[in-house]
Amino acid sequence: MDRDIWKKKIVYFLLGALSVLGFLFLAGANDFQQIGRYQISTVVKRGFVENYVIDTTTGAIKYVSDKNENKPFSEI
């Protein structure tokens, strides 16, 4: 009799764990902003492309032009 009760408890636990994992997988976290990374934003105005780099740690926003390519963020 105890075996049947433990089997049911294990089955219910596994179903609950799978339900939680399924919900987390479907809900996702795609709008989560990572800390300590850079974000790049591109804006097109009248045929000109403007690139902005955002340091998510400090909140600094810098304009990146052709002459600033391959430079570290601190030198721009």
Protein Blocks (a to p, Z undefined) as FASTA:
>chain_A
ZZmmmmmmmmmmmmmmmmmmmmmmmnopmkbccehiacdddddeehiacdddddfknopa
cdddfklgoiafklZZ
